[in-house]
Every structure is written in C-alpha cells, then in structure tokens.
C-alpha cells in the first residue's frame, strides 16, 4: 500500500513540474508573438508612413 501512495505522490510531483515548464514555455511563446506583432506594426508604418502622413495633412488642411 505504501508503494502505491509513494508512486502516486511521485507522479503528482512530476505532473506539477511539467505544468510549471509549460507555463514558462507559454510565456516565451507570448513574448515571441508580441515581438512579431511589433515587427509587423513597425514594417507597416515604415512602408505606409508617407501615405499616412499625407492623409493626416489633408485632413488638417480641410479643417483649417
């Protein structure tokens, strides 16, 4: 009986350890996702920056 209890406690400890490792991996994945989104935003602004600025300038000229 003690062997079964020991085995169950050992398995529980292993599963908790795996859960903690997954939590860290999820954090890394979210960090990579945020970095990718930031890179897309920077690239979009770099490519369309002049057109966006011209559009805002047109709106400002019409308001004046």
ZAPAMAR-539452 format. One line per 4 residues: number of its first residue (from 1); for each residue x, y, z of N, C-alpha, C, CB. Coordinates in nm, 3 decimals, always signed. Glycine has a CB too. Example, Ala and Ser with C-alpha at 12.3 -4.5 7.8 and 13.67 -1.06 7.14 Angstrom:
1	+1.319/-0.569/+0.780/+1.230/-0.450/+0.780/+1.320/-0.330/+0.780/+1.131/-0.447/+0.905  +1.285/-0.225/+0.708/+1.367/-0.106/+0.714/+1.290/+0.003/+0.787/+1.408/-0.060/+0.572
//
This chain:
1	+0.082/-0.119/+0.000/+0.000/+0.000/+0.000/+0.087/+0.125/+0.000/-0.094/+0.000/+0.120  +0.194/+0.124/+0.078/+0.282/+0.242/+0.083/+0.348/+0.266/-0.052/+0.390/+0.224/+0.191  +0.377/+0.159/-0.124/+0.439/+0.173/-0.255/+0.345/+0.246/-0.351/+0.476/+0.035/-0.312  +0.216/+0.216/-0.346/+0.118/+0.281/-0.433/+0.108/+0.429/-0.399/-0.020/+0.213/-0.421
5	+0.103/+0.461/-0.270/+0.095/+0.601/-0.228/+0.220/+0.676/-0.272/+0.077/+0.610/-0.075  +0.336/+0.614/-0.253/+0.462/+0.677/-0.294/+0.463/+0.700/-0.444/+0.581/+0.590/-0.253  +0.418/+0.603/-0.521/+0.415/+0.615/-0.667/+0.320/+0.728/-0.710/+0.372/+0.482/-0.731  +0.204/+0.734/-0.648/+0.108/+0.840/-0.682/+0.164/+0.978/-0.648/-0.024/+0.818/-0.608
9	+0.229/+0.991/-0.533/+0.288/+1.119/-0.496/+0.401/+1.158/-0.592/+0.340/+1.114/-0.353  +0.477/+1.058/-0.634/+0.586/+1.084/-0.729/+0.529/+1.130/-0.863/+0.672/+0.957/-0.749  +0.423/+1.066/-0.910/+0.360/+1.107/-1.036/+0.301/+1.247/-1.025/+0.250/+1.008/-1.076  +0.242/+1.277/-0.910/+0.186/+1.410/-0.890/+0.295/+1.516/-0.898/+0.113/+1.418/-0.754
13	+0.409/+1.490/-0.837/+0.521/+1.584/-0.841/+0.571/+1.603/-0.984/+0.636/+1.536/-0.751  +0.576/+1.495/-1.059/+0.621/+1.507/-1.199/+0.523/+1.589/-1.283/+0.637/+1.367/-1.262  +0.394/+1.568/-1.265/+0.295/+1.645/-1.340/+0.301/+1.793/-1.303/+0.155/+1.590/-1.315  +0.319/+1.823/-1.177/+0.331/+1.963/-1.136/+0.455/+2.026/-1.197/+0.336/+1.974/-0.982
17	+0.564/+1.950/-1.205/+0.687/+2.000/-1.267/+0.664/+2.028/-1.415/+0.802/+1.900/-1.248  +0.593/+1.938/-1.483/+0.562/+1.960/-1.624/+0.474/+2.083/-1.643/+0.494/+1.837/-1.684  +0.379/+2.102/-1.553/+0.289/+2.217/-1.562/+0.368/+2.347/-1.549/+0.179/+2.209/-1.455  +0.465/+2.350/-1.460/+0.547/+2.469/-1.442/+0.631/+2.495/-1.566/+0.638/+2.455/-1.320
21	+0.683/+2.389/-1.628/+0.762/+2.407/-1.750/+0.676/+2.461/-1.863/+0.827/+2.274/-1.792  +0.552/+2.412/-1.873/+0.462/+2.462/-1.977/+0.431/+2.609/-1.956/+0.332/+2.380/-1.980  +0.418/+2.651/-1.832/+0.388/+2.790/-1.802/+0.502/+2.879/-1.854/+0.368/+2.810/-1.650  +0.625/+2.837/-1.834/+0.739/+2.913/-1.883/+0.743/+2.916/-2.035/+0.868/+2.855/-1.830
25	+0.711/+2.804/-2.098/+0.709/+2.798/-2.243/+0.600/+2.888/-2.299/+0.689/+2.653/-2.291  +0.488/+2.894/-2.232/+0.379/+2.979/-2.278/+0.422/+3.126/-2.271/+0.252/+2.955/-2.193  +0.496/+3.162/-2.168/+0.546/+3.299/-2.157/+0.639/+3.334/-2.271/+0.618/+3.319/-2.025  +0.725/+3.240/-2.308/+0.815/+3.263/-2.421/+0.735/+3.276/-2.550/+0.918/+3.148/-2.433
29	+0.634/+3.193/-2.566/+0.552/+3.200/-2.686/+0.479/+3.333/-2.695/+0.451/+3.084/-2.689  +0.425/+3.380/-2.583/+0.359/+3.511/-2.584/+0.458/+3.622/-2.614/+0.290/+3.537/-2.450  +0.578/+3.612/-2.562/+0.680/+3.712/-2.591/+0.714/+3.716/-2.738/+0.805/+3.685/-2.510  +0.729/+3.598/-2.799/+0.755/+3.593/-2.943/+0.639/+3.650/-3.024/+0.784/+3.450/-2.987
33	+0.519/+3.622/-2.981/+0.401/+3.674/-3.050/+0.396/+3.826/-3.043/+0.273/+3.615/-2.991  +0.423/+3.882/-2.927/+0.425/+4.028/-2.912/+0.535/+4.089/-2.998/+0.446/+4.068/-2.763  +0.652/+4.024/-3.003/+0.761/+4.075/-3.086/+0.723/+4.071/-3.234/+0.888/+3.993/-3.062  +0.655/+3.966/-3.277/+0.612/+3.957/-3.416/+0.510/+4.066/-3.449/+0.552/+3.820/-3.443
37	+0.416/+4.089/-3.360/+0.316/+4.194/-3.383/+0.383/+4.330/-3.390/+0.209/+4.193/-3.272  +0.479/+4.355/-3.302/+0.551/+4.483/-3.304/+0.628/+4.499/-3.435/+0.648/+4.493/-3.184  +0.690/+4.391/-3.483/+0.765/+4.398/-3.608/+0.672/+4.429/-3.726/+0.840/+4.267/-3.633  +0.554/+4.371/-3.725/+0.457/+4.398/-3.833/+0.411/+4.543/-3.828/+0.334/+4.304/-3.822
41	+0.388/+4.596/-3.709/+0.347/+4.736/-3.695/+0.456/+4.829/-3.745/+0.311/+4.768/-3.549  +0.580/+4.802/-3.706/+0.692/+4.887/-3.749/+0.707/+4.881/-3.900/+0.823/+4.843/-3.681  +0.698/+4.762/-3.959/+0.711/+4.748/-4.104/+0.598/+4.820/-4.177/+0.712/+4.600/-4.144  +0.477/+4.812/-4.124/+0.363/+4.880/-4.187/+0.379/+5.030/-4.182/+0.232/+4.839/-4.118
45	+0.421/+5.081/-4.069/+0.441/+5.226/-4.057/+0.555/+5.271/-4.148/+0.472/+5.265/-3.910  +0.660/+5.191/-4.158/+0.773/+5.226/-4.244/+0.730/+5.229/-4.391/+0.888/+5.128/-4.224  +0.648/+5.132/-4.431/+0.606/+5.126/-4.572/+0.499/+5.230/-4.606/+0.553/+4.988/-4.603  +0.408/+5.254/-4.514/+0.296/+5.344/-4.543/+0.307/+5.479/-4.474/+0.168/+5.278/-4.503
49	+0.421/+5.507/-4.413/+0.436/+5.629/-4.334/+0.407/+5.756/-4.412/+0.573/+5.636/-4.280  +0.461/+5.767/-4.534/+0.439/+5.888/-4.614/+0.293/+5.903/-4.653/+0.526/+5.885/-4.740  +0.228/+5.792/-4.688/+0.087/+5.798/-4.727/-0.001/+5.835/-4.607/+0.042/+5.662/-4.786  +0.031/+5.781/-4.491/-0.046/+5.814/-4.371/-0.028/+5.960/-4.335/-0.003/+5.724/-4.253
53	+0.095/+6.010/-4.345/+0.122/+6.149/-4.314/+0.048/+6.240/-4.413/+0.273/+6.177/-4.318  +0.046/+6.204/-4.540/-0.026/+6.284/-4.640/-0.175/+6.285/-4.611/+0.000/+6.228/-4.783  -0.230/+6.173/-4.568/-0.373/+6.166/-4.536/-0.405/+6.256/-4.418/-0.415/+6.021/-4.507  -0.322/+6.252/-4.313/-0.346/+6.339/-4.199/-0.329/+6.485/-4.235/-0.252/+6.303/-4.085
57	-0.234/+6.514/-4.321/-0.214/+6.653/-4.364/-0.334/+6.703/-4.442/-0.086/+6.666/-4.449  -0.392/+6.618/-4.526/-0.512/+6.655/-4.600/-0.626/+6.686/-4.505/-0.553/+6.543/-4.696  -0.642/+6.606/-4.403/-0.749/+6.629/-4.304/-0.723/+6.761/-4.231/-0.758/+6.512/-4.202  -0.597/+6.786/-4.191/-0.565/+6.912/-4.124/-0.589/+7.032/-4.213/-0.421/+6.911/-4.077
61	-0.555/+7.021/-4.341/-0.577/+7.132/-4.434/-0.726/+7.160/-4.452/-0.513/+7.102/-4.571  -0.806/+7.055/-4.455/-0.952/+7.073/-4.471/-1.015/+7.133/-4.346/-1.019/+6.940/-4.503  -0.958/+7.106/-4.229/-1.014/+7.160/-4.105/-0.979/+7.308/-4.088/-0.963/+7.080/-3.984  -0.870/+7.350/-4.146/-0.826/+7.490/-4.127/-0.907/+7.588/-4.206/-0.681/+7.504/-4.165
//
